[in-house]
Amino acid sequence: MTFAHEDPRTWGRLNPLIIAHDVGRAHDRSTAVVGGPSPFAPKLIGVTEFNELPIGSYGTRRASDLADVDARQQQNSLIVADLSNDATYGEVLFKQYGPRLVGLHISRYGDGLHPEWRPVGQGAMLVYKIGRSVLLENLHTLLGMNIVRIVPSDGSKRAFNQLARLERELGPTGTIYHCLPGEHDDLGISLAMLVWAANHPHLSRWANVIQPPRPRAQRPHISALAWT
């Protein structure tokens, strides 16, 4: 496929590839949006896939559905997962992805810059707290700067429709976004999570765990003849 600046499908493998996973509640779908920074112009962010996971999927079953998306990416992606409503789901995901997993706790407050280490099983994972409005305003800003390139699809249309239908309310601490009754924001939030992660100052640190190890340099063989 010929390289096209506007089409992330022509960029080669995004660097790093990221899967942003919003976790749905009882009446919402969990979602997985795939993308990441361009390998040629790191300030550009490409978004290539919008996936809605089966409704009513929980725990290990939901993690298995996410693993199907990861398998299409050669199991070499960062997984940025929403753990706001189910902290125990982090343990399920950590068993599956280990250090490739980055947790996100979406609440009313938080700048998404100062993580905490959360114990999970035999290890620990990074979890960042971020305000929902901060997450959505960041997406709005980067879209306005024209550095996000999205492959058109039915999923991308649903994501933008969800974002367009959010109700905005001005509160004492800034803009608050609400879903109207009967509406959903799962794909839109996953898109916002992906763009947040792809532009995060800690991205290179996260990506170290998915970089192939550099081959160790061979020490030159020194012959005894060199000493004569």
C-alpha positions in Angstrom: 0.0 0.0 0.0 1.4 3.4 -1.0 2.2 5.7 1.9 -0.4 8.4 2.5 0.1 11.0 5.2 -3.6 10.9 6.1 -4.1 7.2 6.2 -2.5 5.3 9.2 -3.0 2.0 7.5 -0.1 3.0 5.2 2.3 4.0 7.9 3.6 0.6 8.9 3.6 -0.6 12.5 2.7 2.2 14.9 5.4 2.9 17.5 4.3 1.7 19.9 1.0 0.1 19.1 -1.6 0.7 21.8 -4.9 -0.9 22.6 -7.2 1.3 24.8 -9.8 -0.8 26.6 -12.8 0.9 28.1 -14.7 -1.4 30.5 -18.5 -1.3 30.2 -21.0 -1.7 33.0 -24.1 -3.9 32.9 -25.7 -2.1 29.9 -22.6 -0.9 28.1 -20.2 -2.7 25.8 -16.6 -2.9 26.6 -14.5 -1.6 23.8 -10.9 -1.8 22.4 -9.6 1.0 20.2 -6.2 0.4 18.4 -3.7 3.0 17.3 -0.5 4.8 18.3 2.1 7.3 17.3 3.4 7.3 13.7 6.8 5.6 13.2 7.8 8.5 10.8 6.3 11.5 12.6 5.9 10.7 16.3 3.7 13.8 16.9 1.1 12.2 14.6 -1.3 9.7 16.2 -3.0 7.1 14.0 -6.2 5.2 15.0 -6.8 2.1 13.0 -9.5 0.0 14.7 -12.7 0.5 16.8 -13.8 -2.8 18.4 -17.0 -3.4 20.5 -16.6 -6.5 22.6 -19.6 -8.8 23.2 -22.1 -7.3 25.6 -22.5 -9.1 29.0 -18.9 -10.2 29.0 -17.1 -10.0 32.4 -13.9 -10.9 34.1 -11.8 -13.6 32.4 -14.3 -13.9 29.5 -14.0 -10.1 28.8 -10.2 -10.5 29.1 -10.3 -13.3 26.5 -12.3 -11.1 24.1 -9.7 -8.4 24.5 -6.9 -11.0 23.9 -8.5 -11.7 20.5 -7.9 -8.1 19.5 -4.3 -8.3 20.9 -3.6 -11.4 18.9 -4.3 -9.6 15.7 -1.6 -7.2 16.7 1.0 -10.0 17.3 0.6 -9.7 21.0 3.1 -6.9 21.1 1.0 -3.9 22.1 0.6 -1.7 25.2 -2.8 -2.3 26.9 -4.2 0.8 28.5 -7.2 -0.3 30.5 -10.0 1.5 32.4 -10.1 0.1 36.0 -12.4 2.8 37.4 -15.2 0.5 38.4 -13.6 -2.9 38.9 -10.1 -2.8 40.5 -10.0 -6.7 40.6 -10.2 -6.7 36.8 -6.6 -5.4 36.9 -5.5 -8.7 38.4 -7.2 -10.6 35.6 -5.5 -8.4 32.9 -2.1 -8.5 34.7 -2.1 -12.3 34.5 -2.6 -12.0 30.8 -0.4 -9.0 29.9 2.1 -8.4 32.7 4.2 -5.3 32.3 2.4 -4.4 29.0 -0.6 -3.3 31.1 -1.1 0.3 32.1 -4.1 1.1 34.3 -6.3 4.2 34.2 -8.7 5.3 36.9 -11.2 7.8 35.4 -12.9 10.0 38.0 -13.9 13.6 38.5 -10.4 14.7 39.3 -6.8 13.9 38.3 -4.3 15.1 35.7 -3.2 11.7 34.4 0.4 12.4 35.1 1.2 11.0 38.6 0.8 7.2 38.8 0.6 4.9 41.7 1.9 1.4 41.9 -1.0 -0.9 42.6 -0.2 -4.5 43.9 -1.6 -7.2 41.6 -1.0 -10.9 42.2 2.8 -11.4 42.3 3.6 -8.0 40.9 2.5 -4.4 40.6 1.1 -2.2 37.9 1.0 1.5 37.2 -2.4 3.2 37.6 -3.0 6.8 36.6 -5.9 8.9 37.9 -7.5 11.3 35.5 -10.6 13.4 35.4 -13.1 12.4 32.8 -13.4 16.0 31.6 -9.6 16.2 31.4 -9.5 13.1 29.2 -12.2 14.4 26.9 -10.8 18.0 26.7 -7.4 16.5 25.8 -9.0 14.6 22.9 -10.8 17.7 21.7 -7.6 19.7 21.8 -5.5 17.2 19.9 -8.2 16.7 17.3 -8.3 20.5 16.9 -4.5 20.5 16.3 -5.1 18.1 13.4 -2.5 15.5 14.7 -4.9 12.6 15.0 -5.5 10.5 11.9 -8.5 8.1 12.1 -9.3 5.3 9.6 -13.0 5.8 8.7 -15.2 2.9 9.7 -18.6 2.2 11.2 -16.9 2.1 14.6 -15.3 5.5 14.2 -18.6 7.0 13.2 -20.2 5.5 16.3 -17.4 6.9 18.5 -17.9 10.4 17.1 -21.6 10.2 17.4 -21.3 9.3 21.0 -18.9 12.2 21.7 -21.2 14.6 19.8 -24.2 13.6 22.0 -22.5 14.2 25.3 -24.1 16.9 27.4 -21.8 19.6 28.6 -22.4 21.4 31.9 -20.3 24.2 33.3 -19.4 23.5 36.9 -17.3 25.4 39.5 -14.2 23.3 38.5 -14.8 23.4 34.7 -16.8 21.6 32.1 -18.5 18.3 33.0 -19.6 15.8 30.4 -22.7 13.6 30.9 -24.2 10.8 28.9 -27.9 11.4 28.2 -30.3 8.6 29.3 -30.1 5.7 26.8 -26.9 7.0 25.3 -23.4 5.4 25.5 -19.8 6.8 25.4 -17.7 3.6 25.5 -16.1 3.9 22.0 -15.6 7.6 22.5 -13.9 7.1 25.9 -11.7 4.4 24.4 -10.6 6.9 21.7 -9.9 9.5 24.3 -7.8 7.0 26.3 -5.8 6.0 23.2 -5.0 9.6 22.3 -4.1 10.4 25.9 -1.7 7.4 26.0 -0.2 8.1 22.6 0.7 11.6 23.6 1.7 10.9 27.2 5.2 12.0 28.5 5.7 8.5 30.0 5.0 6.6 26.8 8.6 5.7 26.0 9.0 4.3 29.5 5.9 2.1 29.0 7.1 1.0 25.6 10.4 -0.3 26.9 8.6 -3.5 27.9 7.5 -4.3 24.3 10.7 -3.5 22.5 12.7 -6.5 21.3 15.9 -7.0 23.4 19.0 -5.7 21.7 21.4 -8.5 20.8 24.4 -8.5 23.1 27.6 -7.5 21.3 30.0 -10.4 20.8 33.4 -9.9 22.4 36.2 -10.3 19.9 38.1 -13.6 20.1 41.7 -12.9 21.2 44.2 -15.4 19.9 47.3 -16.4 21.8 49.2 -15.4 18.7 48.4 -11.7 19.5 50.8 -11.9 22.4 53.8 -13.2 20.5 
